[in-house]
Amino acid sequence: MKLLNWIKGVINKMFKNDVKRIFSTDVLISSTMAEAIKSWNDIVGGQPEWIDKEDNIDTINFAKFITSDTAKKVCLDIDIHVDGSSRANYLQSAIDSFKKVLRDKVEDACAVGGIMFKPNGSGNIKNCINYVANNDYIITEKTANGDITGAIFCDYIKRGTGIYTRLEYHRFENKLYIITNKAYYSTNDKELGKEIKLDEVPEWNNISPEAAIENITAPLFSYFKMPFNNTIDYNSPLGVSVFSNAIKELQDLDIAWSRKSGEVEDSKHMTFLDSNSLEYSKTHNIKLPRFVKGIDMGVTNENSIHEHVATLLTEQRINDINSILSMISTKCGFSQGQFILDRKTGHITATQVEADDRETIETIKDIRDALKDSIDHLIYALDVYATLYHLAPAGSYETSYGFGDLTYNFEEDRARHWNYVIQGKYPLWRYYNKFEGMSESEAKAIVKEAKEENAPEEKPGIFNGGNQ
């Protein structure tokens, strides 16, 4: 896997020099943007440049927590419906599989600014979408407003000592959508290698070297881009990481946390003895506790034992860390106090979003809107492939979306609805269905059974069989 990742890095570097020769096109990524993406990958991968083992500076990888928490909020109770025809049913099945991995892919996009969703034409509905990371594609064309219209995708197969690479080039030419495929083989991990025929690789045997498609209005891939201004490279169509504006604060947090950890490490109890006392223990075979250390300087016969008691600046450290976390929250587009160090547990957590946390709500909404736009483009591409490969009958479709309320509190909602039940304003069976996880039939059966058991018994009377 390390070799394959290394090959991917080589391929991306090779593009800048050789892509014009291979496809007679240009590449739209600057060295500044490439370096920024590498830095974000290193940071979220737990290897930021500021790690310093000699100075005991390590990382708690808070960037990973930011991307994970952001993705969780974005995908909260996400619901995607495609309706209208048999074609819509096929598209819904593909999106259902897509939803199972969506949160992970949103997290990946949050880390490095974006991710590609690309149909592969497979008849396997569970594996018909490729999720292409930034190391595996290169942008070749864009519109004036930054929409990507041309790209080259890389596919790799490692077999034995060789690497097979397929380059798939998408672009518009003369009102046609053109897809060109080229394959290469190399035993040298420092070069792309020689060009080979696609049918020399069993997995690519059915792929056409080139296809021209009519009546295509959008690329057959979708780029999910973080909705933040790219101030690193204004000309780049690529997005930026959700934490790109808080790199300095992430470094400060790692330093502050490392100093706190070092202080705790240094706080272990130690007793220092003079060399004569240590020699006596050795001579008489006396085993000393692990917290006993030997020292000569500053220890006299009158003061042969010295206790070391470290001072813990816990309160000041926590205040400093929370101050940094507050700035990280702000610079990542969230409300101040979104991230906080819990003084009781010692864990950094994301606080619940409240109704007045406008910054957090607006940032998540912006990312959700960008996600919906990218899914719309993905569904369009899936629809085109379904027609090209006869995967489902032709038909129209409509797409709708739903997301969970960020300010929703389950326990508060439960208590409110229970009051409605007590006041007779909400059916009890609906309460069981909504908050106790029962099906509608189970809930109604329990309510009916309880009503029958608690019904008062009828007493004999003159009209129901009693004595007159």
C-alpha positions in Angstrom: 0.0 0.0 0.0 2.9 2.4 0.8 4.4 1.7 -2.7 1.0 2.4 -4.3 0.6 5.6 -2.4 4.1 6.6 -3.5 3.3 5.8 -7.1 0.2 8.0 -6.9 2.4 10.9 -5.7 4.8 10.3 -8.6 1.9 10.2 -11.1 0.7 13.6 -9.9 4.1 15.1 -10.2 4.5 13.5 -13.6 1.3 15.1 -14.8 2.8 18.6 -14.7 5.5 17.6 -17.1 3.9 14.9 -19.3 0.2 15.5 -19.4 0.5 17.9 -22.3 2.4 15.2 -24.2 -0.1 12.5 -23.4 -3.4 14.3 -23.8 -2.4 17.6 -25.3 -4.0 19.6 -22.5 -3.0 21.6 -19.4 -3.3 21.0 -15.7 -5.0 23.4 -13.3 -3.2 23.0 -10.1 -0.4 25.3 -8.8 2.5 24.2 -6.7 1.1 26.4 -3.9 -2.2 24.5 -4.0 -0.5 21.1 -4.2 1.6 22.0 -1.1 -1.5 23.1 0.8 -3.3 19.9 0.0 -0.3 17.9 1.2 -0.1 19.9 4.4 -3.8 19.3 5.1 -3.3 15.5 4.5 -0.3 15.5 6.8 -2.2 17.3 9.6 -5.3 15.2 9.5 -3.1 12.1 9.2 -1.5 12.9 12.5 1.9 14.1 11.0 1.9 17.9 11.1 5.2 19.6 10.4 5.4 21.1 14.0 5.9 17.7 15.7 9.2 17.9 17.5 10.2 14.8 19.5 13.3 16.6 21.0 11.1 19.3 22.4 8.3 16.8 23.4 5.8 18.4 21.0 3.3 15.8 19.8 -0.2 16.1 18.3 -3.6 15.2 19.6 -4.8 15.4 15.9 -7.7 17.8 16.7 -8.0 18.4 13.0 -9.3 14.8 12.6 -11.9 15.6 15.3 -13.0 18.8 13.5 -13.5 17.0 10.2 -15.3 14.1 11.8 -17.7 16.3 13.9 -18.4 18.5 10.9 -19.3 15.5 8.7 -21.5 14.2 11.5 -23.5 17.4 11.7 -23.7 17.7 7.9 -25.0 14.2 7.5 -27.3 14.2 10.5 -30.5 12.3 9.6 -29.8 12.9 5.9 -32.7 11.7 3.6 -32.4 11.6 -0.2 -35.4 10.6 -2.2 -35.5 10.0 -6.0 -39.1 9.4 -7.3 -41.1 9.3 -10.5 -40.4 6.2 -12.6 -38.5 2.9 -12.9 -35.4 4.9 -13.7 -35.9 6.8 -10.5 -36.1 3.5 -8.6 -32.8 2.5 -10.0 -31.2 5.8 -9.1 -32.7 5.5 -5.6 -31.0 2.1 -5.2 -27.7 3.6 -6.2 -28.1 6.6 -3.8 -29.1 4.2 -1.0 -25.7 2.5 -1.3 -24.1 5.9 -1.6 -25.6 7.0 1.7 -24.0 4.2 3.6 -20.5 5.6 3.0 -21.5 9.3 2.6 -20.4 10.5 6.1 -16.9 9.0 5.7 -16.6 10.7 2.2 -17.9 14.0 3.6 -15.2 13.8 6.3 -12.6 13.2 3.6 -13.8 16.3 1.7 -13.8 18.4 4.9 -10.1 17.5 5.4 -8.7 18.5 2.0 -11.4 20.7 0.5 -13.3 18.3 -1.7 -13.8 14.9 -3.2 -14.9 13.5 -6.6 -18.0 11.3 -7.0 -17.8 9.4 -10.4 -20.1 6.7 -11.8 -18.1 3.8 -13.2 -20.8 2.2 -15.4 -20.9 -1.0 -13.3 -24.1 -3.0 -13.4 -23.5 -3.7 -9.7 -25.7 -1.2 -8.0 -23.7 -1.5 -4.8 -20.5 -0.6 -6.5 -21.4 1.8 -9.3 -19.8 5.0 -7.8 -16.1 5.7 -7.4 -15.0 8.0 -4.6 -11.9 9.7 -6.0 -9.4 11.4 -3.6 -7.3 14.3 -4.6 -4.3 12.2 -5.3 -6.2 10.3 -8.0 -7.5 13.1 -10.2 -6.2 16.2 -11.9 -8.3 19.2 -13.2 -7.8 20.2 -16.8 -10.6 22.6 -17.5 -13.0 24.9 -15.7 -15.5 27.6 -16.4 -15.2 31.3 -15.6 -17.2 30.8 -12.4 -15.0 27.8 -11.3 -17.1 24.9 -12.3 -14.9 21.9 -13.3 -15.6 20.7 -16.8 -12.5 18.6 -17.6 -10.5 16.1 -15.5 -8.2 13.1 -15.7 -8.8 10.2 -13.3 -6.3 7.6 -12.3 -6.9 4.0 -11.6 -4.2 1.6 -10.3 -3.7 -2.1 -10.1 -0.6 -3.6 -8.4 0.2 -7.1 -9.6 3.4 -8.8 -8.6 6.2 -6.4 -9.1 4.3 -4.3 -11.6 2.0 -1.3 -11.5 -0.8 -0.9 -14.0 -2.2 2.6 -14.4 -5.3 3.7 -16.3 -5.8 7.4 -17.2 -9.4 8.4 -17.9 -9.8 11.8 -19.5 -13.2 13.6 -19.5 -13.8 16.8 -21.4 -16.1 18.6 -23.8 -15.1 19.0 -27.5 -17.2 20.3 -30.3 -20.5 19.9 -28.4 -19.6 16.2 -27.6 -18.6 14.7 -24.3 -15.3 12.8 -24.9 -13.9 10.1 -22.6 -10.4 8.8 -23.5 -8.8 5.9 -21.7 -5.0 5.0 -21.8 -3.2 2.3 -19.9 0.4 2.0 -18.8 2.6 -0.6 -17.2 5.8 -0.2 -15.2 8.1 -2.2 -13.0 9.9 1.0 -12.0 8.1 2.8 -9.2 9.6 6.1 -10.4 7.9 6.3 -13.8 4.6 5.8 -15.5 6.0 3.2 -17.8 5.1 2.1 -21.3 1.7 2.4 -22.8 -0.2 -0.9 -23.2 -3.6 -1.9 -24.6 -6.6 -1.8 -22.2 -7.5 -5.4 -22.9 -4.1 -6.6 -21.6 -5.6 -6.0 -18.1 -8.6 -8.2 -17.4 -10.3 -5.6 -15.2 -10.2 -3.1 -18.1 -10.9 -5.5 -20.9 -14.4 -4.0 -21.7 -13.3 -0.4 -21.5 -13.3 1.5 -24.8 -10.2 3.5 -25.7 -12.4 6.5 -26.6 -16.1 7.3 -26.5 -18.0 10.4 -27.8 -21.4 11.1 -26.2 -24.0 13.5 -27.5 -26.5 15.6 -25.6 -24.5 15.8 -22.4 -25.1 19.0 -20.5 -22.8 18.5 -17.5 -19.7 16.4 -16.7 -20.1 12.7 -15.9 -18.5 13.3 -12.5 -19.4 15.4 -9.5 -17.0 17.5 -7.4 -18.2 18.1 -3.8 -16.4 21.3 -2.8 -16.2 22.9 0.6 -18.0 26.3 0.4 -15.1 28.4 1.6 -13.2 31.1 -0.3 -9.9 29.7 -1.7 -7.5 32.4 -0.6 -4.5 30.1 -1.1 -5.0 30.1 -4.9 -7.8 32.3 -6.2 -7.6 30.8 -9.7 -8.0 27.2 -8.5 -11.4 25.5 -8.8 -10.5 23.3 -5.8 -11.8 23.8 -2.3 -10.0 24.3 0.9 -10.0 22.3 4.2 -12.5 23.3 6.9 -9.5 23.9 9.2 -7.3 25.7 6.6 -7.8 29.1 8.4 -6.8 27.7 11.8 -3.5 26.0 11.1 -1.6 28.3 13.6 -4.2 27.6 16.3 -4.0 23.8 15.8 -0.3 24.1 16.3 -0.8 26.2 19.4 -3.2 23.6 20.7 -0.7 20.8 20.2 2.0 22.8 22.0 -0.4 23.6 24.9 -1.5 20.1 25.2 2.0 18.7 25.0 3.1 21.1 27.8 0.2 20.0 29.9 1.0 16.3 29.3 4.7 17.0 30.1 3.8 18.7 33.3 1.7 15.8 34.4 4.6 13.4 33.5 7.0 15.5 35.5 4.7 15.5 38.5 5.4 12.0 39.6 6.7 11.7 43.1 10.5 11.6 43.5 12.8 11.4 46.5 16.5 12.3 46.1 19.2 10.8 48.3 22.9 11.6 48.6 25.4 9.2 47.1 26.5 7.8 50.5 22.9 6.7 51.3 22.6 5.1 47.9 25.9 3.3 48.4 24.7 2.0 51.8 21.6 0.6 50.2 23.6 -1.3 47.6 26.1 -2.6 50.2 23.3 -4.0 52.4 21.2 -5.2 49.4 18.3 -2.8 50.2 15.9 -2.4 47.3 14.8 1.2 47.0 11.4 2.3 45.7 11.2 3.4 42.1 10.6 7.1 43.1 14.0 7.3 44.9 16.8 9.0 42.9 20.4 9.7 43.6 21.8 13.3 43.6 25.0 15.0 44.8 24.5 18.6 44.0 22.7 20.6 46.7 22.5 17.6 49.1 24.6 17.7 52.4 25.0 15.4 55.3 22.6 17.5 57.2 20.0 17.4 54.4 20.6 14.0 52.8 17.0 13.5 51.8 15.2 15.9 49.4 11.5 15.5 48.4 10.5 16.8 44.9 6.9 18.0 44.7 5.9 19.3 41.3 3.6 22.2 40.8 0.6 21.5 38.5 -0.8 24.6 36.7 -3.9 22.7 35.7 -6.3 25.6 35.9 -4.1 27.9 33.8 -3.4 25.1 31.3 -7.1 24.4 30.8 -7.9 28.1 30.5 -5.3 28.4 27.8 -6.5 25.4 25.9 -10.1 26.6 26.0 -9.0 30.0 24.7 -7.3 28.3 21.7 -10.3 26.0 21.1 -12.5 29.1 21.1 -10.4 30.7 18.4 -10.3 27.4 16.4 -14.1 27.3 16.5 -14.4 30.9 15.2 -11.8 30.4 12.4 -13.4 27.2 11.2 -16.8 28.9 10.9 -18.4 27.7 14.1 -19.8 29.5 17.1 -17.4 30.3 19.9 -17.4 27.6 22.5 -18.4 24.9 20.0 -15.3 23.0 21.1 -14.4 22.9 24.8 -12.2 20.9 27.2 -14.4 19.3 29.8 -12.8 20.0 33.2 -14.4 16.9 34.8 -13.5 14.2 32.1 -10.5 15.9 30.6 -11.9 15.2 27.1 -12.3 17.8 24.3 -15.9 17.7 23.1 -18.2 19.4 20.7 -21.0 21.1 22.6 -24.6 20.8 21.5 -25.7 23.3 18.9 -28.2 25.7 20.4 -30.8 27.7 18.5 -28.7 30.9 18.9 -25.5 29.3 17.5 -25.9 31.1 14.2 -22.4 30.7 13.0 -22.4 26.9 13.4 -25.9 26.6 11.8 -25.0 28.8 8.8 -21.7 26.9 8.2 -23.3 23.5 8.3 -26.1 24.8 6.0 -23.6 26.0 3.5 -21.9 22.7 3.4 -25.2 20.9 3.1 -26.2 23.1 0.2 -22.8 22.3 -1.5 -23.4 18.6 -0.9 -27.0 18.7 -2.3 -25.6 20.4 -5.5 -22.9 17.7 -5.9 -25.4 14.9 -5.4 -27.7 16.4 -8.0 -24.8 16.3 -10.5 -24.0 12.7 -9.4 -27.6 11.6 -10.0 -27.5 13.2 -13.4 -24.3 11.3 -14.3 -25.8 8.0 -13.0 -28.8 8.7 -15.2 -26.7 9.1 -18.3 -24.7 5.9 -17.5 -28.0 4.0 -16.9 -29.0 5.0 -20.5 -25.6 4.3 -22.1 -25.3 0.8 -20.5 -29.1 0.0 -20.5 -29.1 -0.4 -16.7 -32.7 0.7 -16.2 -35.7 1.7 -18.3 -35.8 5.3 -19.4 -37.9 7.7 -17.3 -38.0 11.0 -15.5 -37.2 11.6 -11.9 -37.4 14.2 -9.1 -35.0 14.5 -6.2 -35.8 15.8 -2.7 -33.6 16.1 0.4 -34.1 16.2 4.2 -31.6 16.9 7.0 -31.8 16.6 10.8 -32.3 19.7 12.9 -28.9 20.6 14.5 -30.6 22.1 17.6 -32.8 19.0 18.2 -32.6 17.5 21.7 -34.2 14.0 22.0 -34.9 14.2 25.7 -36.5 17.6 25.5 -38.7 16.4 22.6 -39.7 13.3 24.6 -40.7 15.3 27.6 -42.7 17.8 25.5 -44.6 15.1 23.7 -45.3 13.3 27.0 -47.0 16.4 28.3 -49.0 16.5 25.1 -50.1 12.9 25.8 -51.1 13.8 29.4 -53.1 16.8 28.1 -54.9 14.5 25.6 -53.4 16.4 22.6 -51.2 13.5 21.3 -52.1 9.8 20.8 -50.2 7.5 23.2 -49.5 5.0 20.4 -47.7 7.7 18.4 -45.5 8.5 21.5 -44.5 4.8 21.7 -43.8 4.7 18.0 -41.7 7.9 18.0 -39.8 7.6 21.3 -39.8 3.9 22.3 -38.9 2.4 18.9 -42.1 0.4 18.5 -43.8 -0.2 15.2 -47.2 1.4 14.6 -49.0 -2.0 15.0 -47.0 -2.8 18.2 -47.8 0.6 19.7 -51.5 0.4 19.0 -51.7 -3.2 20.3 -50.1 -2.2 23.7 -52.4 0.9 24.0 -55.4 -1.3 23.3 -54.3 -4.0 25.8 -53.6 -1.4 28.5 -57.0 0.2 27.9 -58.8 -3.2 28.3 -57.0 -4.1 31.4 -57.6 -0.8 33.1 -61.3 -0.5 32.1 -63.6 -0.5 35.1 -65.7 -3.7 35.6 -69.4 -3.3 35.0 -71.6 -4.0 38.1 -75.0 -5.8 37.7 -77.9 -3.5 37.4 -81.6 -3.5 36.5 -80.7 -3.1 32.8 -77.9 -5.6 32.5 -79.2 -8.7 34.3 -79.4 -7.5 37.9 -82.4 -8.0 40.2 -85.3 -5.7 39.6 
